[in-house]
Each structure stands twice: as structure tokens, then as C-alpha cells.
Amino acid sequence: SQAQWDRVQELRKNKRRPAKAERQGLFSGLLYCADCGGKLHFATCKSFEGKQDHYRCSSYKDNRGECTCHYIREEVLRDIVLERIRAVTAYVREDAEGFQQEWMQSTRKAQDSSIQQNQKQLAQAKKRLEDIDKLITRLYEDHVLGTLSDDRYQKMMADYEEEQERLKTEITVMEELIDQQREDSDNYDRFAALVEKYVDIPELTTAIVNEFIKKIIVHEADKSSGHRRQTVEIVFNFVGQIEIPILTEPITLEASPKQRKTA
């Protein structure tokens, strides 16, 4: 499908760094640093049987780079991503109609108008542009026939040309907005189809991660309170700029000093 093609092209742009480890990280290519915007690279340690496999900012470079570590274990990340995907799919399936209304209201709120209103305004603008073309032709004919003075002709022509340029700009903006609104509607259908496809997810796979997740933003851990607190933002595919908490609210991880020693 077109949606699958678009996603594959997006993933191909997101080239993954060749790993020295025997396996590729489950989230490789999808993790971004909240501070510098760079990617987080995957690192593994065979002696811990995968429990210490982790990601860290590519700009960190063992504390010699331009950013901090932003360390996060893959095991922890796998659990929170799976939990969030399960929560989202359950939320959508419990009230699909209500979720659709919530989605559409959120997109309309961001755009301040509906598709129908914009289509009506677009039709009116195009009609006025056609009328101005006719008026300019008639104006020119009146000027040639001598029924309109040069001063009057220049004044009216300048007014019509100014209105023409304004309308052309308005038409371009409204057409782009309508295209975006249609895309938002298509995105809902794609996301709803994805939710229906995965009714029960026992564990994460690379395919599931890439279908659901567009990117994950990892913040640096805050240890000022004596507890390790770290915020992670999960950005779903097809979501765009909508503001639905279950889809967009960050996740904050917290661990006590004792838990950190055994982690």
C-alpha cells in the first residue's frame, strides 16, 4: 500500500549505524537525544546476557563529545514501549468512535477550520479570481475605446492586480491546508487499521516497532532528588500534531539508588 511504501522510504532515509555487536538494537535508528537532536547508538555487553544492552547519545563520545550520555537500557525501553502500545491499542478499541471524534477534534483545533469551510472559501476565491480576469479585460477594452481616462484606468488596474495577487496567495494557502486535512483523515484510517491488525501483542518485534513508532526522544536522567528520573517521549506514526494525551504524553521513569545498583 501507499502507506507501507511511504514508511519504508522513511526508514531507508533513517540509516542505521553498523553495529559491532552480533545483533542490531530493536530501536536502532528511532532514538533521538532530547538535547542535541542527535541519534542514540546501540551498545551491548555479552557478559551480561543482554541485560546491559543500552543506547547512548552519539554526541557523547565517552564524555569527550558535545552532549551528555542520555543512557537508557534496551530492556527498560522495550517494556515501556510495549506498555504504551498496548495502552493505546486498548484505548482505541474500547471506544473506536469516540477516539475518532477525539482525533478529528484535535486536528480541527490545530487548524482552526474544517475541510468544508476551507473548500467553500477556496471556491469563492477562485470564482473571484475568474471575475477579476474578466473585469481586467473589460477595463482594457474601455481604455482602448477611450471611455476611461488614463488616470482612472491605472488606478483601477493597480487595485485589481493587487487583489489578484492576494487571492492567489490565499488559494495556495487554502489548497495546502485542505491537502493537510485530507492527509489527517487518511492518517486516522491508517492508524485505526494498525490497531485492528495487532489485537494482542505478547512481545515487541522489529516489524511492530517500525509500524507503530516514528521516533522516540530520550531525555537525560535527573538524579538531583536522589532518585533517577528520566523522561521518554514516544511519537507514533500517523499522529502528526494532534494533542491526545494517550498518544503524546511523555513517560517518566524513576529508580531509587538501590535499584540503580542492581540494574
N, C-alpha and C positions, 0 to 999 in steps of 0.2 A: 504494500500500500504506500501512498504518498507519505503518510506519517512515519512509517518504518524507514523509508528511503531518507527522509529528512533527518531522522535521528541517527542513522548510520553515518551520514555525511558529517553531522555534528561531532560524533565520536571519532571519526577519522581525522578531523581537524585537531582533536584533543589527543595528540600523540603521547603515548606512554613511554617513559624513560626505560631503557633496557635494564632489567634488574639483575644483580649479581646472584640473587637467591634462586633456588630451584623453581620457585613459583612466583606468579605475579600477584600483587596485592589485590584484594577484592574491590577496593575503592580507588585503585591507581588511576590517575587522570581526572578524578572527580573532586578531589580535595583541594581547597584553596585557603590560603592564610588570610585571616581577617584584617591583619595589619598591613602587610606589604602587597597582598594580592597575588603573590606567587603560589605555585603548586606545592603540595606536601608530597614528599617522596617516601616510598615504602622501604623499610629496613627490617631484616629478620635475623634471628639468632637460633641456630639449630639446637644448641644445648638446652633451650627452654621449651622444646617441642611446640613452638608456635605461640606460646603464651606471652612472649615478649615481642612478637611481631608488632611493629608500630609505624607510624608516619610522623615526619617532622618537616618543617618548612625548608624548602630548597635554598632559601637565602640565609639559613642559619650557619651552616658550614662549621660545626663544632665550636660555636661561639666566636668564630672569626668573621662571620658574614655581617650583613646589614640588618638582620632580623633576629628575633628570639626563636626558640625551638618549636613552640606550639605542639609539643609531643602529645600523641594520643595513641593508645593501643588499638590494634585492629579488632581484638576480641571485644573490647568495650564498644567500639564504634559499630560493630556488627549487631550487638544486642540492641543499641538504641535505635538504629536504622530499622531493624526488623520490627521493633516495638511500635515505632512511628508509622510504618507502612501498614501494619496490622490495625492500628487505631484508626487510621484514615480510611482504609477499606471497609472496616466495620461501621464507621460513622456514615459513610456514603450509602452502604447497603441498608442500614436501618431506616433511612428516610431519603430515598433517591430523589423524589420530587422536591422535598424541602431543600435538599442540598443544591439541586439545580437552581431553584429560586434564589438561594443564598449566593450562589456563584454569579448569576446574572445581575443581581442587585449590586454586588461588589464591583463588577466590571462597569456597570452603568454609572455607579457613583464615581469611579475613577475618570470616566469620560464625560460626565455631566449631561449626557443626552442619549436617546435611544436611536436605533438604526432607522426607524420610521421617520422620526423627526428630522434626522440628517438627510435622509433621502428626499423628503419634501423640500427642505431648504436647498438642496443641490439642484432639484428640478427647477425651482424658482430662479435660482442664479443662472442656470443655463438658458432658461427662457428669456430672462432679461438681457443676457449677452447677445442672443439672437436678435432681439428687438433693437438693441443699440447698433448692431451692424446695419440693420435696415434704416435706422434713423440717420446714421452717418452717410449712407448712400444718398438718401433724400436731401440731406443737408448740402452735400456736394453738388447735387443737381440744381438746387435752389441758388447756390452761389454762382455756378456757371451761367445760369439763366439771368443772373443779375437781380433776383428778387431778394437777395440777402447781402447786406453790406459786408465788407471785408472784416471790419472790427467785430461785428456780430458773429460772423462765420468762425473767426479764430477763437472767440470766447466759447461758443457752443462746442466747437470741435475739441478744444482742450478739456472741457468738462466731461464730454463723452469718452474721450481716451483715458482720462483719469479713472472714470467709473469702470471702464473695460479692464484695466489693469487690476483694480481692486477685486472685481468679480473673478478674474482668472485665478488670483491668489486664493480667494475663498473656495473656489471649486476644487483646486488642487488639495487644499487642507481637508475639505469635507470628504473627498474621494478617499484620501488616505485614512481618515477616521472610520469611514464605513468599512473599508477593507479590514482594518484592525478589529472592528466589532464583529465582522463575519468570522474572522480568524478566532476570536474569543469563543464564539458559538461552536466552531469546529473543535476547538481545544477541549471544550467540555465533553463533547461526544467522544473524543479520543480518550480522555481521562476516565469517563464512565465505562467505556469498553474495556479499558485496562483493569479497572476494579472488578468487573464481571469475570474477566479472564482468570484472575487469581482469587478464588473464593477462600482458599485456605493455604497459608504459606508456612510450611514446617520449618524451613530454613532459607537463608538467602543464597542465591546463585548469582553469577555474573550477569546472566540474562535479566533476572528480576531487578537487580540494582540498576542496570542501564536503562531498563524500560521505565522505571519509576523515578529515578533520581537524575536531575540535571546537574546539580553540583552540591557540595557540602562545604560550608565555611566554618573553619575551626579557629576559635579564639585562643589566646594564650591563657594558661591556667593562672588563677589568682589564689595565692597562698597567704595573703595578708591576715586572714581571720584565724589561721591555724588549721584550716581545712582547705583542701584542694578543690577549688570551684572552677569549672571550665564550661564555657558556653559553646554550643554547636548549633548551626543553622542548617536545616535541610531544605533544599529548594527542589520541588517536584517538577517533573516535565509537564508542559502544557499549562502551568499555573499563571505565568506572566506576573502582572502587578496586582492581582486580586488580594483582598485582605480578609481571608477566612482563617481564624486562629488555628484550627486543627491542621491547616496546611502550612502556615507561616510562622507560628510561634517558636522561638528558639528553645532548645533543651539545655538545661544547666545540670552538669554532673558534679557531684560532691563526694569527696572521700576524706575520711579522718586520717591523721598521721599514721595510725596503726594499720589502716587498710592500705596505705601507700607502701608501707614496708613489705607487706605480703603480696602486693600486686605484681 
